[in-house]
Amino acid sequence: MNIFFILFLALPILSFIGVFLLTDSLIYAIITLLIIDLVFTVLFVKRQKDKKR
């Protein structure tokens, strides 16, 4: 299994749990999850484009 794929699965979940436990705010945790998912999606798309070259 690819390390990028493992990070893509684990980091958003861990960040969601961490922010939720630190702030006790579900809204901040969801916003953090969406931002990290967006970053990983952009990195994944960029990586796939670089592979095709």
N, C-alpha and C positions, 0 to 999 in steps of 0.2 A: 504494500500500500504506500502511496506517495505521502511524504511528510507534509506537503502543502495541503493535501486533502484532509489529513488528520488535524492540522491547524485550522482549516476551514470549518471543521465540525466542532472542535473543542473550544477554541478561544471565544466565539460568540456566547456559548452557553456559560462558560466560566465567568466571562465579564458580566453577563446578565445576573448571575447569582451573586457575584461580588458586589456589584453596584446596588442590587436590591438589599443585600445584607448591610451594606454601609450606610445607605440613605433611607431605607425603609420606604422608598417611593417606587411604586411600580411604573410610573410614568418615566422617571429618569432611567430605570432599567430597560424599558422598552426602547427609548430613544438611543441608549447606548448600543443595544442589540442591533437596531436598524443601521446605525452609523458603521459599526464594525462589519456587518453584512455587506453594506455598500462598498466599503474599502476592499474587502476580500473579493467581491464580485468584480470590481474594476481590475484588481491585480490578476485575477484568474483570466479575464478576457484578454488583458494585455499579454499575459504569458502564452495563451493559446495563439494569439496573432504572431508572436515572436517565433513560436514553433513552426508555423506554416512557412516562414521565410526560409 
